[in-house]
Structures are given as C-alpha cells and as structure tokens.
Amino acid sequence: MKSFIRFFSSVKLAIVLLIIITLASILGTLIPQHRSPAEYAANYGQLSGLLMRLEVTKLYSSWWYLALLFMFALNTIVCTLTRLLLKIKKVFRPAFDYSEKSLRSLNNTAGFSLDGSMKTLEGRIALALKWERFRVRSSKGDGRLLLRGTRKSLGHFGSDFVHLGLLVILAGGIISGFAGFRTTLQISEGQVLAVPTADFSLRLDKFTTEYYENGSVSDWKSDLTVIDDGEEALKKTIEVNFPLSYKGYVFYQSSYGWDWNHPSVELVMKKTLPVEAEETILLRIGEKAVFDNGDLEVHALQFVPDFILNDQNEVTTRSLQPNNPAVYIKAFRSGNEVFNGWLFSKFPDFARMHSRDEGDLNFSFSRYEAGQYSGIQMAHDPGVNWIWFGCALLMLGLCVAFYWPPREVRFILNEEKDRVLLTVGGIASKNKDTFKKEFDRLVESIRRQP
C-alpha cells in the first residue's frame, strides 16, 4: 500500500502524464477526428490503417487516452489527500509545540517585556489580534501561555481547489470519452430527421448558400426546427460558428451537397423518321417516358455528377461536385433496344454510347436538377458542464492561492515576578513586505496599550 501511495503521489509521474496527455491532444488536434476510412486513406495513404488501429482518428474516446486521464486523476487524488489531512489539522487543530527558538527563526520576530499579569496581557493581545482580523487560539502549560493568531486560512487550500478543479475537468473528459459522440447529418429541405440517441427530431425548413462575387461560397445557412413530442419546440437559423443547442445536443453548420440519388434530368430527343421532330423529356432516375402510343420507351437509369472511368474501366464519380455530369439512358422500340449510352451535359458532342438503330433517334443531355442538402455536424458531449464547472473551481483555486495568502502570528508569554516576557514571531507565504508592516504595527499596538 505504501509503495502504491508513493508511486501515485509522485510529482514526476504527474509531469510525465501531463506531457504525454498534452502531446496526444496536439496529435488529436492535427489529425481530423471521426472521418470516414476513405477520407483517411486519401489523406494519409498506407499510414491511415495504423492511425485507425491506434484509434488516433477517435483519440478522445480511445481506451489508451482515457487510461491516461484516469491515471492522472488517480495521481491528483492521491497527491491531494496525502497533503490535505495535514492542512486540515494545521488549520483547525493546530499544535502548540513551538518554542522561543523556533519563533526567532521566523522572518518577522520581536521580543519585549510588559508590566501586568499574564491573564491581563492575554486579553490585551487577543483584542489586538481580533482588531487586525486574526482568529485567536491559546494554550497554557509549563508556566507559559501560547497564543496563535491566524488570518486568511482558506489560502492554505488554494492548491486543493486547483486539484479539485482538475479532477472535475478530468471526470468531464472521461464522461465525454465514454458517452459523447459526433456525427454528420445530411438533411434536405422539408425533411424531418430523427436525431440519433435523442428523443426529438430536426426539420430543415430552408437551406441557403451564399456566394462571393467571384462565385466561391461565402456562407451556408440552415433554418432548423426542433420537433419534440410532436410540437415545434425551437426554431433557429444556424450558420458557421453559430450553432443550435438543445437538450445537451449541439448542431453545427458544416457543409452542403446535392442529393444525387434522386436528381431529375432534361433530355432532348430528335427523331428523323417518319418526319423530323424534337421533344423535351423530363425524367427522374429510374423513371421512363413513353411515346408513339407506347411503342417507344426512354429509360433514365443512372446519373453521376463527375463522370470518370476507374482502373477497371467502370463508371464512377470523381467527386460529389457537378464537374462532369452524365446520365445513362436506354431507348426501346417495340421491345427492342434501339439506343444505349452515356450523355454528357457539358460535352453534348462527346457521348459514350452505342446505338442499336442509328439514324432514327438522337439524344442530348440539356439540363439537370438536384435538391441540395445541408451537412450538419451533431455533437453530444455530456461532460461539457463538468468541464466548465471544473474550470470555475480551478480559477477559484488560483485566485485563493495567489490573492488570499495565509498569515500567522505566534506568541509565547513567560511570567517573571511582576513582568511578562513576550516572544513574537510572524509568517506569511506571500506579500512578505506587506506582512512585515502589518506585523510591526501589531507589535507596536500591543506595546503601547496601557
């Protein structure tokens, strides 16, 4: 047990743990947290696998980071308790075992004699101490009278308030690591989305993208409504750095995008037989359009916003931005396939297609539409209130430690015939020059009293 206390009360252990936690936190700041494996693979290559195995990509909830916080908390608890008991005894049950020699070793000392009895001088000294707002205690024995005056004793516990604040902050961090999480919600206008792990929903009433004059995005705004128990509980427009908070959940505006799963496309169909004609077709992906009394069908089968062929010669999208939108269609006449291919919005003359009945039909991709969605980052951090409370305790402890320094004055009275010999010593942990003036004033007031 003694070795356990000795190990966890070590200041060196606290310093080592604090350095490791700080370095790990810096690493967690540099590496984006809670992203998709594909994004880590794109940014870090082969190193991404190692980062995910070491849980650096979710560092603040990783087992080893929480273990470091727990060890630092245990170290702080043991350090605080081993010193706190001595401080409590010193403040509330001080030992009257000091001697003239120990008093003369203090920075502020005085020795003199006064006329009168010891009982009279005890009241005189106690009155002077109380006038200077000292708390007075006394003890008699061996023909001596010992007096102790203390002031601002709370200052002894400044470091303990700091330690308590650190423990509360660590508790908040551990709670957040186990129970907190972040995720990204994608919600379209008019959509009602149940919030994960919560008992309420979000509705996106309107999403707005604002642009600079050069065409780049300047801001995103989402008009959100919180629906709780079937009622509209809260409405707020969120944007970057202006989140919505409700029941411990915080919603940040983080991104935007297009709903490429349900776009609509506009095609232009030109027929040369029996007469030259042109028709505009508006379709959603997965739908078909019927012409010539059901004899001709046009199907829109697939859409990609940024067309590219991968290494396996398969069609995929390079990004979610509409840099090279393309639609894949088929046309059937009397059940026979007459048209099959990709149409490109930005390159109408460069279509990757294969026509089964050339010369009869020709298609072009004229326009597309897709609803925008709002990317909202949701954070649930149940330990955040603990962390704020811990910060308040830590600041209180620092203020007490630096601006409420304890003072102590000790007296030894020895009675000799019709006079009493006094030995006085005073000590202060901070502002020693100021205390010296207070000490000299106190001694002088005792000497001058009739």
C-alpha positions, 0 to 999 in steps of 0.5 A: 500500500505504501509503495502504491501511495508513493508511486501515485503521489509522485510529482514526476509521474504527474509531469510525465502524464501531463506531457504525454496527455498534452502531446496526444491532444496536439496529435488529436488536434492535427489529425481530423477526428471521426472521418470516414476510412476513405477520407483517411486513406486519401489523406494519409495513404498506407499510414491511415490503417495504423492511425485507425488501429491506434484509434488516433482518428477517435483519440478522445474516446480511445481506451489508451487516452482515457487510461491516461486521464484516469491515471492522472486523476488517480495521481491528483487524488492521491497527491491531494489527500496525502497533503490535505489531512495535514492542512486540515489539522494545521488549520483547525487543530493546530499544535502548540509545540513551538518554542522561543527558538523556533519563533526567532527563526521566523522572518518577522520576530520581536521580543519585549517585556510588559508590566501586568499579569499574564491573564491581563496581557492575554486579553490585551493581545487577543483584542489586538489580534481580533482588531487586525482580523486574526482568529485567536487560539491559546494554550497554557502549560509549563508556566507559559501561555501560547497564543496563535493568531491566524488570518486568511486560512482558506489560502492554505487550500488554494492548491486543493481547489486547483486539484479539485478543479482538475479532477472535475475537468478530468471526470468531464473528459472521461464522461465525454470519452465514454458517452459523447459522440459526433456525427454528420447529418445530411438533411434536405429541405422539408425533411424531418430527421430523427436525431440519433440517441435523442428523443426529438427530431430536426426539420430543415425548413430552408437551406441557403448558400451564399456566394462571393462575387467571384462565385466561391461560397461565402456562407451556408445557412440552415433554418432548423426546427426542433420537433419534440413530442410532436410540437415545434419546440425551437426554431433557429437559423444556424450558420458557421460558428453559430450553432443550435443547442438543445437538450445537451445536443449541439448542431453545427453548420458544416457543409452542403451537397446535392442529393444525387440519388434522386436528381431529375434530368432534361433530355432532348430527343430528335427523331428523323423518321417518319418526319423530323421532330424534337421533344423535351423529356423530363425524367427522374432516375429510374423513371421512363417516358413513353411515346408513339402510343407506347411503342417507344420507351426512354429509360433514365437509369443512372446519373453521376455528377463527375463522370470518370472511368476507374482502373477497371474501366467502370463508371464512377464519380470523381467527386460529389461536385457537378464537374462532369455530369452524365446520365445513362439512358436506354431507348426501346422500340417495340421491345427492342433496344434501339439506343444505349449510352452515356450523355454528357451535359457539358460535352453534348458532342462527346457521348459514350454510347452505342446505338442499336438503330442509328439514324432514327433517334438522337439524344442530348443531355440539356439540363439537370436538377438536384435538391441540395442538402445541408451537412450538419455536424451533431455533437453530444458531449455530456461532460461539457458542464463538468468541464466548465464547472471544473474550470470555475473551481480551478480559477477559484483555486488560483485566485485563493492561492495567489490573492488570499495568502495565509498569515500567522502570528505566534506568541509565547508569554513567560511570567517573571515576578511582576513582568511578562516576557513576550516572544513574537514571531510572524509568517506569511507565504506571500506579500512578505513586505506587506506582512512585515508592516502589518506585523510591526504595527501589531507589535507596536499596538500591543506595546503601547496599550496601557 
